[in-house]
Amino acid sequence: MGKHYTYTMKVGDKKLTLKDFKPIFDEYNKKYFYGKLGDCKFMWLLSKGPLGTYIYDNGVSTIGINRKPNHPVTDEYLEKVIYTK
């Protein structure tokens, strides 16, 4: 078996895992969507495309966040990921 890697996204001096995005999602869900999005799962996207994507399919919500190792992650960046239309 190969090695298991835990991907992270550097935010300032912190390294966030997917689990760390749950409270951020909850905050932005309340702030922008009035809590209507419900629970969702998170995944890393490894493309050069958009900052991220929100998918709702058959009652399941998924947020994909692009990992851009050299891109600083700020509140503005996360707002664009979650709130881009």
TIBALO-966638 format. One record per atom (N, C-alpha, C): residue in three letters; residue number from 1; atom name; z, y, x. Coordinates in steps of 0.001 Angstrom, whole numbers, plus 524288, in hexadecimal, padded with zeros to 5 digits. Atoms other than C-alpha are relative to their C-alpha. Layout:
<sites>
residuo->ALA; num->NUM; atomo->CA; pz->Z; py->Y; px->X
...
</sites>
This chain:
<sites>
residuo->MET; num->1; atomo->N; pz->80000; py->7FB5B; px->80341
residuo->MET; num->1; atomo->CA; pz->80000; py->80000; px->80000
residuo->MET; num->1; atomo->C; pz->80000; py->804DC; px->80368
residuo->GLY; num->2; atomo->N; pz->80023; py->7FB09; px->7FD38
residuo->GLY; num->2; atomo->CA; pz->7FD5F; py->80DEC; px->8043C
residuo->GLY; num->2; atomo->C; pz->80500; py->80313; px->7FF35
residuo->LYS; num->3; atomo->N; pz->7FB7E; py->7FC8F; px->8007B
residuo->LYS; num->3; atomo->CA; pz->80717; py->818BD; px->8059A
residuo->LYS; num->3; atomo->C; pz->7FFE1; py->802CB; px->7FAC3
residuo->HIS; num->4; atomo->N; pz->7FF86; py->7FCF6; px->804CF
residuo->HIS; num->4; atomo->CA; pz->80C18; py->81FA4; px->7F987
residuo->HIS; num->4; atomo->C; pz->8010D; py->805A7; px->80184
residuo->TYR; num->5; atomo->N; pz->7FF5E; py->7FA7F; px->7FEC7
residuo->TYR; num->5; atomo->CA; pz->80A85; py->82E52; px->7FA6B
residuo->TYR; num->5; atomo->C; pz->801E1; py->802ED; px->7FB31
residuo->THR; num->6; atomo->N; pz->7FE5F; py->7FC7E; px->80425
residuo->THR; num->6; atomo->CA; pz->811B5; py->8383E; px->7F22E
residuo->THR; num->6; atomo->C; pz->7FD92; py->80547; px->8012A
residuo->TYR; num->7; atomo->N; pz->80299; py->7FB07; px->7FF29
residuo->TYR; num->7; atomo->CA; pz->808F5; py->843FE; px->7F0FD
residuo->TYR; num->7; atomo->C; pz->80389; py->8046F; px->7FE4F
residuo->THR; num->8; atomo->N; pz->7FCEB; py->7FB64; px->80143
residuo->THR; num->8; atomo->CA; pz->80F37; py->85152; px->7F0D1
residuo->THR; num->8; atomo->C; pz->7FC88; py->804D2; px->80027
residuo->MET; num->9; atomo->N; pz->80291; py->7FAF1; px->7FFC6
residuo->MET; num->9; atomo->CA; pz->80B18; py->85F54; px->7EED5
residuo->MET; num->9; atomo->C; pz->803F6; py->803D1; px->80229
residuo->LYS; num->10; atomo->N; pz->7FC64; py->7FC5D; px->7FD8D
residuo->LYS; num->10; atomo->CA; pz->81141; py->86978; px->7F78F
residuo->LYS; num->10; atomo->C; pz->80028; py->80516; px->7FCE4
residuo->VAL; num->11; atomo->N; pz->7FF1C; py->7FB22; px->802D3
residuo->VAL; num->11; atomo->CA; pz->81700; py->87501; px->7F025
residuo->VAL; num->11; atomo->C; pz->80426; py->802FE; px->80301
residuo->GLY; num->12; atomo->N; pz->7FC51; py->7FD3A; px->7FCA1
residuo->GLY; num->12; atomo->CA; pz->81D38; py->87EB7; px->7F960
residuo->GLY; num->12; atomo->C; pz->80208; py->7FC4A; px->8041F
residuo->ASP; num->13; atomo->N; pz->7FDB5; py->803A4; px->7FC3B
residuo->ASP; num->13; atomo->CA; pz->826AF; py->876B6; px->8017E
residuo->ASP; num->13; atomo->C; pz->80149; py->7FABD; px->7FD8C
residuo->LYS; num->14; atomo->N; pz->7FEE7; py->804E2; px->802C6
residuo->LYS; num->14; atomo->CA; pz->82778; py->86BB2; px->7F757
residuo->LYS; num->14; atomo->C; pz->7FB1A; py->7FC9E; px->7FFB9
residuo->LYS; num->15; atomo->N; pz->80448; py->803A1; px->80106
residuo->LYS; num->15; atomo->CA; pz->81F20; py->85F9C; px->7F593
residuo->LYS; num->15; atomo->C; pz->80108; py->7FD83; px->7FAB1
residuo->LEU; num->16; atomo->N; pz->7FF52; py->801F4; px->80548
residuo->LEU; num->16; atomo->CA; pz->81D54; py->85C1D; px->7E74F
residuo->LEU; num->16; atomo->C; pz->7FD11; py->7FAE5; px->7FF3A
residuo->THR; num->17; atomo->N; pz->80297; py->804C7; px->801AF
residuo->THR; num->17; atomo->CA; pz->81A52; py->84E94; px->7E21A
residuo->THR; num->17; atomo->C; pz->7FE86; py->800BB; px->7FA47
residuo->LEU; num->18; atomo->N; pz->80177; py->7FF88; px->80580
residuo->LEU; num->18; atomo->CA; pz->814B4; py->84C02; px->7D4A4
residuo->LEU; num->18; atomo->C; pz->804C6; py->80082; px->7FC7A
residuo->LYS; num->19; atomo->N; pz->7FB3D; py->7FFAB; px->80331
residuo->LYS; num->19; atomo->CA; pz->82281; py->84A37; px->7CF43
residuo->LYS; num->19; atomo->C; pz->8021B; py->8058C; px->7FFC5
residuo->ASP; num->20; atomo->N; pz->7FE16; py->7FAA0; px->7FFD4
residuo->ASP; num->20; atomo->CA; pz->825AF; py->85825; px->7D356
residuo->ASP; num->20; atomo->C; pz->7FD13; py->8039C; px->7FC43
residuo->PHE; num->21; atomo->N; pz->80308; py->7FCAD; px->8037A
residuo->PHE; num->21; atomo->CA; pz->81B28; py->85D74; px->7CA4C
residuo->PHE; num->21; atomo->C; pz->801CB; py->7FFB1; px->7FA4F
residuo->LYS; num->22; atomo->N; pz->7FE2A; py->80093; px->80568
residuo->LYS; num->22; atomo->CA; pz->821E5; py->858B2; px->7BDCF
residuo->LYS; num->22; atomo->C; pz->802F5; py->804D3; px->7FE21
residuo->PRO; num->23; atomo->N; pz->7FD4E; py->7FB53; px->801E6
residuo->PRO; num->23; atomo->CA; pz->82B97; py->86415; px->7BCE1
residuo->PRO; num->23; atomo->C; pz->7FC7E; py->804D9; px->7FFFC
residuo->ILE; num->24; atomo->N; pz->803A9; py->7FB9A; px->7FFF3
residuo->ILE; num->24; atomo->CA; pz->820BB; py->86D95; px->7C095
residuo->ILE; num->24; atomo->C; pz->7FC8B; py->7FFBF; px->7FB24
residuo->PHE; num->25; atomo->N; pz->80328; py->800B9; px->804B2
residuo->PHE; num->25; atomo->CA; pz->81834; py->867E4; px->7B5C4
residuo->PHE; num->25; atomo->C; pz->80312; py->8018A; px->7FB2A
residuo->ASP; num->26; atomo->N; pz->7FCCD; py->7FEBE; px->80492
residuo->ASP; num->26; atomo->CA; pz->8235F; py->868EA; px->7AC06
residuo->ASP; num->26; atomo->C; pz->80093; py->805E6; px->7FF52
residuo->GLU; num->27; atomo->N; pz->7FF73; py->7FA4B; px->80030
residuo->GLU; num->27; atomo->CA; pz->82568; py->8773F; px->7AF7B
residuo->GLU; num->27; atomo->C; pz->7FAF4; py->8029A; px->7FE23
residuo->TYR; num->28; atomo->N; pz->804FD; py->7FD9D; px->80171
residuo->TYR; num->28; atomo->CA; pz->816E8; py->87AA3; px->7AE68
residuo->TYR; num->28; atomo->C; pz->7FE57; py->7FE63; px->7FA82
residuo->ASN; num->29; atomo->N; pz->80122; py->801C7; px->8054E
residuo->ASN; num->29; atomo->CA; pz->8157D; py->87281; px->7A202
residuo->ASN; num->29; atomo->C; pz->802B3; py->80396; px->7FC10
residuo->LYS; num->30; atomo->N; pz->7FD21; py->7FC78; px->8037F
residuo->LYS; num->30; atomo->CA; pz->81FFB; py->87ACD; px->79B8D
residuo->LYS; num->30; atomo->C; pz->7FDC9; py->80586; px->80042
residuo->LYS; num->31; atomo->N; pz->801BB; py->7FA9E; px->7FF27
residuo->LYS; num->31; atomo->CA; pz->81AD2; py->88785; px->7A16C
residuo->LYS; num->31; atomo->C; pz->7FAA1; py->80117; px->7FDA2
residuo->TYR; num->32; atomo->N; pz->80560; py->7FF05; px->801A2
residuo->TYR; num->32; atomo->CA; pz->80C66; py->88608; px->79E25
residuo->TYR; num->32; atomo->C; pz->7FE4F; py->7FD1B; px->7FB17
residuo->PHE; num->33; atomo->N; pz->801C7; py->8033D; px->80457
residuo->PHE; num->33; atomo->CA; pz->80B55; py->87B64; px->793C8
residuo->PHE; num->33; atomo->C; pz->80439; py->7FF17; px->7FBEB
residuo->TYR; num->34; atomo->N; pz->7FBAF; py->80054; px->803C1
residuo->TYR; num->34; atomo->CA; pz->81836; py->87CF5; px->78C6A
residuo->TYR; num->34; atomo->C; pz->801F3; py->7FA68; px->7FF48
residuo->GLY; num->35; atomo->N; pz->7FDF4; py->80553; px->8000E
residuo->GLY; num->35; atomo->CA; pz->81C04; py->86EE9; px->78FCD
residuo->GLY; num->35; atomo->C; pz->7FCAD; py->7FC13; px->7FD1B
residuo->LYS; num->36; atomo->N; pz->8034B; py->8036B; px->80339
residuo->LYS; num->36; atomo->CA; pz->81099; py->868E8; px->78853
residuo->LYS; num->36; atomo->C; pz->7FD47; py->7FBA4; px->802F9
residuo->LEU; num->37; atomo->N; pz->802EB; py->803F1; px->7FD11
residuo->LEU; num->37; atomo->CA; pz->80AED; py->860C6; px->79373
residuo->LEU; num->37; atomo->C; pz->802B2; py->7FAB9; px->8002F
residuo->GLY; num->38; atomo->N; pz->7FD3E; py->804FA; px->7FFCA
residuo->GLY; num->38; atomo->CA; pz->81574; py->8564C; px->79327
residuo->GLY; num->38; atomo->C; pz->80050; py->7FDE5; px->8058A
residuo->ASP; num->39; atomo->N; pz->7FF8C; py->80270; px->7FAD8
residuo->ASP; num->39; atomo->CA; pz->817DD; py->84CDE; px->79E56
residuo->ASP; num->39; atomo->C; pz->7FA9C; py->7FEC0; px->8022D
residuo->CYS; num->40; atomo->N; pz->804F2; py->80177; px->7FD97
residuo->CYS; num->40; atomo->CA; pz->80D33; py->849E9; px->7A80A
residuo->CYS; num->40; atomo->C; pz->80107; py->7FD53; px->80531
residuo->LYS; num->41; atomo->N; pz->7FFA4; py->8025B; px->7FAD2
residuo->LYS; num->41; atomo->CA; pz->80A88; py->8425A; px->7B465
residuo->LYS; num->41; atomo->C; pz->7FCEF; py->8036B; px->803C7
residuo->PHE; num->42; atomo->N; pz->80277; py->7FCCB; px->7FBFD
residuo->PHE; num->42; atomo->CA; pz->8063A; py->8488A; px->7C12D
residuo->PHE; num->42; atomo->C; pz->7FD2A; py->7FC80; px->803E3
residuo->MET; num->43; atomo->N; pz->802D2; py->802E3; px->7FBF9
residuo->MET; num->43; atomo->CA; pz->7FC5C; py->84432; px->7CB5D
residuo->MET; num->43; atomo->C; pz->7FDA9; py->803EA; px->803D1
residuo->TRP; num->44; atomo->N; pz->802A3; py->7FCC4; px->7FC15
residuo->TRP; num->44; atomo->CA; pz->7F67C; py->8498E; px->7D7DF
residuo->TRP; num->44; atomo->C; pz->7FA2A; py->7FF4D; px->7FF6D
residuo->LEU; num->45; atomo->N; pz->805AD; py->80034; px->7FFC5
residuo->LEU; num->45; atomo->CA; pz->7E810; py->84CD9; px->7D80C
residuo->LEU; num->45; atomo->C; pz->7FE6D; py->80134; px->80598
residuo->LEU; num->46; atomo->N; pz->801A2; py->7FF3C; px->7FA98
residuo->LEU; num->46; atomo->CA; pz->7E11D; py->84C09; px->7E50C
residuo->LEU; num->46; atomo->C; pz->7FA6B; py->8020B; px->80046
residuo->SER; num->47; atomo->N; pz->8054B; py->7FDDB; px->80010
residuo->SER; num->47; atomo->CA; pz->7D516; py->8540E; px->7E213
residuo->SER; num->47; atomo->C; pz->8000F; py->805B3; px->801B5
residuo->LYS; num->48; atomo->N; pz->8007F; py->7FA83; px->7FE8A
residuo->LYS; num->48; atomo->CA; pz->7D004; py->8615B; px->7E609
residuo->LYS; num->48; atomo->C; pz->7FED0; py->80359; px->7FB3B
residuo->GLY; num->49; atomo->N; pz->8014E; py->7FD43; px->804CE
residuo->GLY; num->49; atomo->CA; pz->7CE0E; py->86538; px->7D7E4
residuo->GLY; num->49; atomo->C; pz->8042B; py->803DE; px->7FE4C
residuo->PRO; num->50; atomo->N; pz->7FC48; py->7FC35; px->8020C
residuo->PRO; num->50; atomo->CA; pz->7D708; py->86D10; px->7CF0C
residuo->PRO; num->50; atomo->C; pz->80584; py->7FF18; px->8021B
residuo->LEU; num->51; atomo->N; pz->7FA98; py->80069; px->7FE31
residuo->LEU; num->51; atomo->CA; pz->7E54C; py->86F82; px->7D201
residuo->LEU; num->51; atomo->C; pz->802CB; py->7FB54; px->7FDA5
residuo->GLY; num->52; atomo->N; pz->7FD86; py->80465; px->8029A
residuo->GLY; num->52; atomo->CA; pz->7E93B; py->8653A; px->7C847
residuo->GLY; num->52; atomo->C; pz->7FDA2; py->7FF59; px->7FAA1
residuo->THR; num->53; atomo->N; pz->80219; py->800EE; px->80531
residuo->THR; num->53; atomo->CA; pz->7E6CB; py->85FF2; px->7BACA
residuo->THR; num->53; atomo->C; pz->80447; py->7FDF1; px->7FC71
residuo->TYR; num->54; atomo->N; pz->7FC84; py->80218; px->803FE
residuo->TYR; num->54; atomo->CA; pz->7EE1A; py->85D07; px->7AE3F
residuo->TYR; num->54; atomo->C; pz->7FCA9; py->7FCAE; px->7FC69
residuo->ILE; num->55; atomo->N; pz->802F7; py->803A2; px->8033D
residuo->ILE; num->55; atomo->CA; pz->7E969; py->85136; px->7A696
residuo->ILE; num->55; atomo->C; pz->80384; py->7FE1E; px->7FB9A
residuo->TYR; num->56; atomo->N; pz->7FD30; py->80226; px->8047A
residuo->TYR; num->56; atomo->CA; pz->7EDB9; py->84D4B; px->798E8
residuo->TYR; num->56; atomo->C; pz->7FC68; py->7FC0C; px->7FD7B
residuo->ASP; num->57; atomo->N; pz->80354; py->80420; px->8020E
residuo->ASP; num->57; atomo->CA; pz->7E867; py->84043; px->79451
residuo->ASP; num->57; atomo->C; pz->80358; py->7FC08; px->7FD1F
residuo->ASN; num->58; atomo->N; pz->7FD30; py->803D5; px->80335
residuo->ASN; num->58; atomo->CA; pz->7ED75; py->837AF; px->7894B
residuo->ASN; num->58; atomo->C; pz->805EA; py->8009B; px->8005E
residuo->GLY; num->59; atomo->N; pz->7FA60; py->7FF03; px->7FFFF
residuo->GLY; num->59; atomo->CA; pz->7FAD8; py->83E18; px->7896F
residuo->GLY; num->59; atomo->C; pz->8028F; py->7FFFD; px->80551
residuo->VAL; num->60; atomo->N; pz->7FDCD; py->80018; px->7FAB9
residuo->VAL; num->60; atomo->CA; pz->7FC8E; py->83D52; px->79834
residuo->VAL; num->60; atomo->C; pz->7FE37; py->804DC; px->802F2
residuo->SER; num->61; atomo->N; pz->80133; py->7FB57; px->7FCEB
residuo->SER; num->61; atomo->CA; pz->7FD58; py->849C3; px->7A039
residuo->SER; num->61; atomo->C; pz->80052; py->7FEAD; px->805C4
residuo->THR; num->62; atomo->N; pz->8000D; py->800CE; px->7FA59
residuo->THR; num->62; atomo->CA; pz->7F9DE; py->84992; px->7AEA6
residuo->THR; num->62; atomo->C; pz->7FEA2; py->8052B; px->8029D
residuo->ILE; num->63; atomo->N; pz->80157; py->7FB73; px->7FCD9
residuo->ILE; num->63; atomo->CA; pz->7FA05; py->85496; px->7B885
residuo->ILE; num->63; atomo->C; pz->7FE94; py->7FE15; px->80563
residuo->GLY; num->64; atomo->N; pz->801B5; py->8013A; px->7FAB5
residuo->GLY; num->64; atomo->CA; pz->7F242; py->852F6; px->7C4FE
residuo->GLY; num->64; atomo->C; pz->8003A; py->804EE; px->80340
residuo->ILE; num->65; atomo->N; pz->7FF76; py->7FB7E; px->7FC93
residuo->ILE; num->65; atomo->CA; pz->7F563; py->85C23; px->7D038
residuo->ILE; num->65; atomo->C; pz->7FD2C; py->7FED8; px->80515
residuo->ASN; num->66; atomo->N; pz->802C7; py->800B5; px->7FB11
residuo->ASN; num->66; atomo->CA; pz->7EC27; py->85DAA; px->7DBA4
residuo->ASN; num->66; atomo->C; pz->803A1; py->800EA; px->80496
residuo->ARG; num->67; atomo->N; pz->7FCFB; py->7FF65; px->7FB28
residuo->ARG; num->67; atomo->CA; pz->7F28D; py->85BB7; px->7E8D2
residuo->ARG; num->67; atomo->C; pz->7FC9C; py->802F9; px->803D1
residuo->LYS; num->68; atomo->N; pz->802CC; py->7FCDA; px->7FC27
residuo->LYS; num->68; atomo->CA; pz->7EDE4; py->86689; px->7F1A7
residuo->LYS; num->68; atomo->C; pz->803ED; py->8014A; px->80441
residuo->PRO; num->69; atomo->N; pz->7FBD5; py->7FF97; px->7FC1B
residuo->PRO; num->69; atomo->CA; pz->7F631; py->8650B; px->7FDDF
residuo->PRO; num->69; atomo->C; pz->8008C; py->80554; px->80285
residuo->ASN; num->70; atomo->N; pz->7FFAB; py->7FAF3; px->7FD64
residuo->ASN; num->70; atomo->CA; pz->7F2D5; py->87245; px->803B0
residuo->ASN; num->70; atomo->C; pz->8004E; py->80496; px->7FC3A
residuo->HIS; num->71; atomo->N; pz->7FFCE; py->7FBDD; px->803E9
residuo->HIS; num->71; atomo->CA; pz->7F3B1; py->879E3; px->7F700
residuo->HIS; num->71; atomo->C; pz->805AD; py->80104; px->7FE8A
residuo->PRO; num->72; atomo->N; pz->7FA96; py->7FEE9; px->8017E
residuo->PRO; num->72; atomo->CA; pz->80094; py->880E5; px->7F487
residuo->PRO; num->72; atomo->C; pz->800BB; py->7FF51; px->7FA20
residuo->VAL; num->73; atomo->N; pz->7FEE3; py->800CD; px->80584
residuo->VAL; num->73; atomo->CA; pz->806AA; py->87CF8; px->7E79D
residuo->VAL; num->73; atomo->C; pz->803EE; py->8041C; px->7FE53
residuo->THR; num->74; atomo->N; pz->7FCB2; py->7FBD4; px->80202
residuo->THR; num->74; atomo->CA; pz->80C4A; py->88877; px->7E04F
residuo->THR; num->74; atomo->C; pz->8007B; py->7FF5C; px->7FA1F
residuo->ASP; num->75; atomo->N; pz->7FFB6; py->80014; px->805B1
residuo->ASP; num->75; atomo->CA; pz->8105F; py->88AEA; px->7D250
residuo->ASP; num->75; atomo->C; pz->7FAB1; py->80140; px->7FD9E
residuo->GLU; num->76; atomo->N; pz->80529; py->7FE90; px->801FE
residuo->GLU; num->76; atomo->CA; pz->8030F; py->89133; px->7D05C
residuo->GLU; num->76; atomo->C; pz->7FC3F; py->7FB59; px->8003F
residuo->TYR; num->77; atomo->N; pz->80348; py->804A8; px->7FF6A
residuo->TYR; num->77; atomo->CA; pz->7FC48; py->884E7; px->7D56D
residuo->TYR; num->77; atomo->C; pz->8013F; py->7FC13; px->7FBAD
residuo->LEU; num->78; atomo->N; pz->7FE80; py->803C6; px->80403
residuo->LEU; num->78; atomo->CA; pz->80414; py->87C28; px->7CC40
residuo->LEU; num->78; atomo->C; pz->7FE89; py->801F7; px->7FA93
residuo->GLU; num->79; atomo->N; pz->801A7; py->7FDDF; px->80505
residuo->GLU; num->79; atomo->CA; pz->80165; py->88554; px->7C0DC
residuo->GLU; num->79; atomo->C; pz->7FA31; py->7FF0F; px->7FF28
residuo->LYS; num->80; atomo->N; pz->8059C; py->800F4; px->80078
residuo->LYS; num->80; atomo->CA; pz->7F2D6; py->88412; px->7C3AA
residuo->LYS; num->80; atomo->C; pz->7FEEA; py->7FA45; px->7FED3
residuo->VAL; num->81; atomo->N; pz->800C0; py->80599; px->800F1
residuo->VAL; num->81; atomo->CA; pz->7F3E3; py->87535; px->7C412
residuo->VAL; num->81; atomo->C; pz->80130; py->7FEB3; px->7FA56
residuo->ILE; num->82; atomo->N; pz->7FE36; py->80181; px->80534
residuo->ILE; num->82; atomo->CA; pz->7FB2E; py->87466; px->7B736
residuo->ILE; num->82; atomo->C; pz->7FD6A; py->80341; px->7FBBB
residuo->TYR; num->83; atomo->N; pz->801B7; py->7FC70; px->80421
residuo->TYR; num->83; atomo->CA; pz->7F565; py->87FF7; px->7AFEE
residuo->TYR; num->83; atomo->C; pz->7FA39; py->80164; px->80042
residuo->THR; num->84; atomo->N; pz->80596; py->7FED9; px->7FFB0
residuo->THR; num->84; atomo->CA; pz->7E70B; py->88058; px->7B429
residuo->THR; num->84; atomo->C; pz->7FD39; py->7FDBC; px->7FB43
residuo->LYS; num->85; atomo->N; pz->802E6; py->801CC; px->804A1
residuo->LYS; num->85; atomo->CA; pz->7DE18; py->87F67; px->7A870
residuo->LYS; num->85; atomo->C; pz->7FA9E; py->7FE29; px->8018E
</sites>
